[in-house]
Amino acid sequence: MTFLEGFRLAARGIRSNLLRSVLTMLGVIIGVGSVIAMVSLGQGASAEVTQRIANMGSNLLMVQPGRAVVRTSGGTRVAVLTVAHEQAIAAHASAVAATAPELSQTANIRTESGSHEFQVIGTTASYLEIRNTSIVSGRMFSDEEKRAADRVVVLGANPAAELFPHTDPVGETLRINQRTFLIIGVLEAKGDSAMMSADDSILVPVTTAEKRLFGTDALRMINVKAVSSDHIDAAEAQIERILSPMLPEGAEIRITNMQQMLDTMEETSMTFTLLLAGIAGVSLLVGGIGIMNIMLVSVTERTKEIGIRRAIGGTPKDILVQFTLEAIFLSSLGGLIGIAAGFSGAQLLSQAMGWAVMFSGSAAVLGFGTAVTIGLFFGIWPASRAAALDPILALRHDM
Amino acid sequence: MSIIAFDSVSKVYRMGSEEIHALRDVTFRMAPGDFTAIMGSSGSGKSTMMNIIGCLDRPTSGSYYFDGRSVGTLKEAQLAAIRRSKIGFVFQSFHLLTRASALENVEMPLVYAGVSPKKRRQQALAALDQVGLADRAHHRPYELSGGQMQRTAIARALVNRPRLLLADEPTGALDSATGHEIMAIFRSLHAEGMSILLVTHEQEIAQCARMIVHFRDGEITSVTKEQREEAAAL
């Protein structure tokens, strides 16, 4: 008997008991489907994060205080990181190309259209260079405005669109925490609705944030751009050396670079992927056992058919091939349905939740391959039981 | 050369500690083109005899030659090849696959013989035509009468042009009128030169054969040859 004949027989066997076949496939469908959906969503998310970090540049470092403010032994409260620290780094670290302070808080923004909450970042003009962004309309604040702590703001793309949907915001005013500010510029849209994205922020001169808005000089972080990505370690060491004598006692700082963040992200997403693979593996195992169970029932039910086939000249191998192919047919059909279900499920989820999704051909191939293997692995035992039946006894079987 | 040659064949089954001698030292010959009936009550060993002749079972001792070939030493796949190409089976309860049409049932031996689908269809239709069922080719077994089912089974047995037709109580599940129709088919096949071996417990059916072999307790008790043959010889 040829392989093709075996396949036709298997297809007929499945068709003749369609409902049971579909129920049997369900385990594999769910298993493969969830693998595909999870891989698509996982890869989409990790690609987005990687892209975002890469956008910011891999030669970026962030200096953050352990706590923004510490209490000295004298009892006074002192900011850990201030503009003075930022300027010291800019002046003395040779591996550093640029620095920008960030003194940020969420603030209430009021315009004619109503009240909103946005992150207000006190910084300097070098923020643009470090965050790899630029002004699309108007201008960045000048050194003069910074010195004078003028009440001027530059809007990120999202606040600009939200607060002034129909007009150019440059030249308009808005109120931050009840104080009126003049809008002098708008940032370009980076399109990455990410954490730490400049898109969602409102920029003011750092002096303005200190004196007119938040009443503190404690920075949330100092952004540092190394000369190149090869200078990151050197920059880190220099920052450490410059800052440590300047820090108040008991204060700690943390220096993170983008490469480290990238590594952490990848590690996290790997752990996540392994966890999902484990869950998917269990569901595929259950699906496989389901197929084995049904194949065993099927062999018992069709004992007489097996006897007839043997009597008219089918060899044990023919029977083995027929039943194994039937199991493989079931599982691979389940695999194909699972792949389709997984992809459409991921698509639906991404549309409903706004998650990034990435379809990978290798995941589909892997899912299908796993399904076929499961059919073979769990089908071979029932099939060999069928092949081993004594034709005389099988013919006598009542059913 | 005989198509069937049994030389002191014995078959012993073991049921727990007990040994059951299904066949004791049976020696038997059947010439090609013969029509032989094996008679005996249930438990006489005629079914075991039938299974060994049909290459479904192997003797415990002694030797069995089918069409000049020793069967005792053959492997399962080789036995299947003999069944596939040289023997046609007809069973008491028809043994048709209920999910397949009459035509597909008849085609089945050809599937295992590796015949191409197109040729298979032609041969199966010819075999159905031979038993007068060409117009029922696409009916399922449950849409056929008992006689039609048995004729389908005969077509299936004939489709690979076997050397021997082996029928186990072929009329046992049929009323006597239908039984006679089936026996008429066997007689005409015999007239065309087919070797037929029939197992039955009905005297009337056995009378159709030219030679009747009586079985009892695993042994041949008597062999009756038809008188007509002798009359013709005179």
Interface residues (C-beta under 8 A of the other chain):
Chain A: M1 T2 E5 L9 R12 S16 K304 E305 G307 I308 R309 R310 A311 I312 G313 G314 T315 P316 K317 D318 P391 I392 L395
Chain B: N51 G54 L56 D57 E76 A77 A80 A81 R83 R84 S85 F89 F91 H95 L96 L97 R99 M108 P109 V111 Y112 A113 G114 R156 N160
